[in-house]
C-alpha cells in the first residue's frame, strides 16, 4: 500500500516538474538570445480551420422608396399691371409658361412638383418602377393639388446584349439626357418640355442600351401612343429614337428624332440635337430643336428654337447657373411673335440634397412683320426650395 502511494506521488511530481522545468529553460534561453541580439521564433500557435460559410441566394424582391419636391416663394416683378378679380380670386397668370402675360405683383408660395417613387427588383433580370407626381398645374375637380401616375413599367435587363426592354408608362427619350445634364429642372424645364413639343412620359414599349461595351454609342428606341399620361384615343402612334454619344471624355452628343402620325394626313416630326461638355468645376451645354407639322386643311408650320446654358460649382455648398433660350413658334410665318427666355441664380446647398436657390426668370417678346408684341415683358423673382429623399 505504501509502495503504491509512493509511486503515484512520484508520477504526479514528474508530471508537474518536467513541464515547469522545460518552460523555465526555454524562458532562460530566450532571454539569453535576446541579450545577445539573436532573433528567436515564437512557439507555433495552432488555429482551428476556418468554418465554411454557406452561400445564399440574393435577397429578392428588394425595393427602394425615393422622390423629391420643389417649390418657390415668388414675386412677379413685371407683367400685366391690370388685375381682374372673380370674387376674391385674381385671374392673373402666376408663372412664366411661354404665353404672355403673368400678373404683375402676384406673389405667394407654391409647390410645383413632388415625386414619390418605388423601385422594386424582382430578380437579377426583372425590375419595376412606380412613380406618382403632384404637379402644381394639375388640380382635382375641387381645385386642390392633384396626383397622377407618371411612370409604371416593367424592365427586362439584358434582353439583348447590353440592351434593356421596357413596357408601360415610360420616360420618353426626348429630353431625358439633356434635362439630366442641365441639372436644374427645379428651376425650369428644358426648351422642348417648356414649349410643349413632347411629353416627358408616354405609354409604350422601348429598347434602350449601348452598341459597344465601352458605352460610347447608346440608343433609345421607343414606340408610344403619343398621348402622354392619358389613354390611347386613336390608332396612330409616335416613334422615338435617341442616339446618345460619348466620343471623348466629358463630351456628350445626342441626335434625336421622333415622328407622329395623325388624323386625316396630319403628322409632325421633331428633330433635336443636344451637346454638353463637363468642365472641372462646371459645365456648358446647348440644344437646338425643330418641329414640322403637316396638315391638309391649313398651311404647314415649323417651330424652331435653341437653348444655351451653363453651371459652375464654386464650393461644395455654392453653385451658380444661367440659361438663354430663343424661340420661334412658326419660322414659316412672316408675321409672328418670337421670344427670349432668360434665367439665372445661385444654388446654396446647406445640407446634402437640400437646395435653396434665389433666382430670376424673364421673358422678352419680339414682334416680326406686322405682328404686335405684348405691351409688357414678364419677370418673376423666386427663392426655389428643392430636396430629395430616399429610404432603402
N, C-alpha and C positions, 0 to 999 in steps of 0.2 A: 504494500500500500504506500509506504514511504518512497519506495523507488519510483512508483508510477507518478506520484505527486512531484518528485524532483524532475522527472523527465518533462512533464507538462510545463513546469516553471521555466526550465531551460529553453524549451521551444518558444515560449512567449517572449522571453528576454531576447532571444535571437531575432524573432520577427520584428521587434521594436528597434533594437540597437543597430542591426546591419543597415536598414534604410536610412536611419538617422546619421550613421557614420558616413554613408555614401554621400548624402546631401551635404554634410559638413565638409567632406573632402572636395566635392565639386565647387562649393562656395569658396573654399580656400584657393583652389586652382584658378577660379575665375578672377578673384581679387588679385592674385599674383600676376595673372596675364594682363589685367587692366593696368597694374602698376608698371609693367614693362612695355605698355603701349601695343600689345598684341590683341587684335580683334578676335573676339570669340563668338561663336554662333549660339543663339539661344536654343534651348531644347525644342524639338518639334512639337507643334500644337496640333492635336487631332481635331478636325472639324467634321461634323456629320455631313453626309452627302445632301445636296440640295433636294428639296421636296418638289416634285413635278407639279406645275400649275396647270389645271385643266383649262383647255381652250373653250371659250364660249362664243356663241353667235352674236353679231352686233345687235344692239338694243333697238329693235324696230317694233312698232312705229315710234317715231320721236318727233315732237313738234316744237315750234317756237313762235311766240307772240311778239309782234313788233308794230311800230307805227310812228306817226309824227303829227304835229299840229303846227300851224302858223296862222297868225292874225296880226292886226295892227291897231294902234291908236293913230287916227288920221285927222288931217285938216285940209280942206280944199282951198288952196291959196288963190287960184283963179278959176274961171269958168263962167257959166251963165249967172249974172247977178240977179236975175228975176226969179223970185221964189213963188211957186204956185202950191197952194195947200188944198188937200182934200180932208176937211175936218182939221185934225191936229197933225196930219201927215204931210211932210214936204215931198212933193212929187219930183224933185230934182234927182238927177243921176249921181250916185255916190262915187263910183270908181271909173277910172280911165279904162275903156274896153275897145277902143278902135272906132267908136262913133261919137260925134260931138253931142252935147257938151255936158260935163259934170256941173253940179250946182255949186256955185261959189259959196264959201263959208260953211258948207256942210261939214260936220265933224262927228266923231264918235269912236267907239271900239267895235271891231268886227273880227270874227273868226272866218278866215277864207277857206281853210281846208283842214280836215282831220282824216288820217288814215288809221284803220285798225286792221291788222293783217295776221293771218295764221298760216304758217308753212308747216307741212307735215310730210316727213319722209316715210313712206310706206315700206320701202326696201331700198337696197342699193341702186335699184333701177327705176323705181316709180316714186313720184312725189306729187303733192298737190299744193295749191295756193288758193286762199280765200281772202279777199280784201274788200272791206267796206269803206266808203268815202262819205264824209259830210262836206258838202260844198255850200258856201255862203249864198250862192245864187239859186240853189235847188231847194225849194221850200215845199212844205206839205200843204194840203188843201186848207189848213188852218193858218197858213203863213209862218209856220215855225221852220227852223232849220231841218232839212231833210237828209236822210241817209239812203244810199243806193249801193248796189253791187258793182264794184269797179273791176274786180278780177275774180274768176272762179274757173280754174283749169287743172287738167292733169298733164304732167310732164313724164315722158318716157325717155330716159337718158340712154345715149349711145344706140339709138335705133339704127343708125348707120354710123360708120366710123367718124368720130368727132362731131356727130350731129344729134341733136335732141328734138323730139317731136312734142308738140303741144296741141291740146284740144280744149276749147271752152271760150270763156270771155278772156281774151288775151290782150296784153300790151302790144300795140302796133309798133312796127319798126320806124314809123315816120319821123319821130323826133326823140326817140328813146336815148340814143347815144349823145346827141347834141345837148339835150337837157341835162344829162349826167355830167357832161364836160362843163357846161355853163355853171352848174352848182347852185344857182340862185333861183330855183323855181319858186321859193318862198317870196321872192321879190316880184318876179313876173314870169309868165310863160315865154317859151321861145317863139320866134316870129310865126311859124306855121300854126302852132297851137293858138297863139294870141289872135291871129286873123281868121281862125275857124276853118282852115283849109282841110283839116282831117281831125279825126277823133283820136284820143290817146289810148283807147281800147276798143275792141271790136269782137264780135262773135265769129269764130272761125277755127281754122287749123293752120299750123305753122311748123316749118322745119328750120332750125337755127343751129349754126355751128361754125366750124372752120374747115377750110380746104386743106390746110397744111398743119403739120404737127407743131410748128413754131408760132401758130396763131397770128400770122401776119395777114392772112386773107380770110375774112369771115363772110358770112351770108345770113340773111333772114328772109325767107320766102314764105309768104302768108296769103291765104285766100279767106276773105271775110265777107260778112253780109253787107258791110258798108253802112250799118245803122247805129254804130257806136254801142251804147249800153241798152239799146231798145231791141225788141224782137224784129225779125225779118218781116218785111211787108210786100216784097215782090220777088221775082225770080232772078233779078240781076245781082251781080256780085262785084266786089272790089278786090283787086290783086295788088300785093305789095312786094317790093324787092329792095333790100338794102344790102350794100356790099362794104362793110367796114374794113378799112385797110390800115396797116401799121408798117409802112415801108422801112422806116428808120425809127430809132429810139425817140420817144417823146412826140412824134408826129402822128396825127390821126387824120385820115381822109375817109369820107363816106359819100359815094354817089348813091342816089335813091330815086326811085320812080314808083308810081302807082297808077292804076287805071281802073275806072269805074264805069260800067255800062249803066244806061238809064232808059227811061220810058220814051217811046216814040223817037228813037235815034239820038236822044240826048246822052252825052257822055262827058267825062272830064278826065284829064291826065295831069298828074303833078310830077314835077321834076325838081330835085333839090341836090345841092352839093354842100357838104359841111367839111370844114377843116379846122384843126386845132393844134396848138403847139404848147407843150408844157415847158415852162421855164424853171429856173432853180427855185424861185420864190413867187411863182405866179403862173399865169397862162394867158394866151391871146387866142381868139377864135373868131370864126365867122361862118355864115351860111347865106346862100342865095337860093331863092325859090321862084318857080314859075308854074302857074296852073292855067291850063287852057280848057275852057268849057265850050262844047259844041251844042248847037240847038238848031232844029229845023224851023222853028217859029220865030226866032229872034236872032240878031247878029251874035256871032261868037264873041266871047270875052276872054281876056288874058290878064290875070292878076300876077303881079311881079313885085318882089321886094328883096332886100338884103339886110343883114344884121351883122354888126361887128361888136365884139365885147372883150373885156379884159378883167382880170382879177389879180391882186397882189397880196401876199401874206407878209406882213412886216414883223410880227412876233407871233408866237403860238396862240396868243389871245386876240390879235388885232389884224384885220384884213380890210381891203377896200375893193370896190368893184364899180364898173361903169359899162354902159351899153348905148349904142345908137342904131336905130332901125330907120330905113326909108321904105315907104310903102306906096305902091301904085295900084289902086283897086281894079283898074282896067286900062292897061297900057295902050289898047287899040282905040280908046275913046279920046277924041281931041279935047273935049270939054269934061274935065274931071277934077276931083279934089284929092291931091296926094297929101301925105302926112309924114311927119318925123316923130319918132318916139325916142325919148331920152330918159335915162335913169342913172343914178349914181348914189353911192352911200358907203357907210362904214359897217363892218361886221365885227362886233365885240363878242367874244366867247368867254364869259366869266367862269364857266364850268363846261366840261366836255359834253358836246351835243346840246348845249343851251346857247342860243344866239340872240343878241339884242342888236338890231340893225337900224339906225337912223338913215333915212333915205328920201330922195325926191324923185318923182316920176312926172314927166311932162309930155304933152303932145302939141305940136305946132302944125297948122294946116296950110297947104299950098294950093291955090287955085290955078288951074290950067285952062286956057281958052277962055270961053265966056262963063265958065262956072264961077260961082260966088262962094268964097270961103266963109266959114263960121265967123261971127263977129268977135269971138273970144277964143283964145288958146286955153288949154287945160293944164293945171299943175296941182299936184297933191303932195303934201309933206306927211311923212309917216314915221313912226317907230314900229318896226316889224319885230315880232317875237316869234321864235321858232325853236322847237325842241323835238328830239327823237327819244323813243323809249323802246325797250325790248325786255323780254323775260324768257329765259330758256325753258 
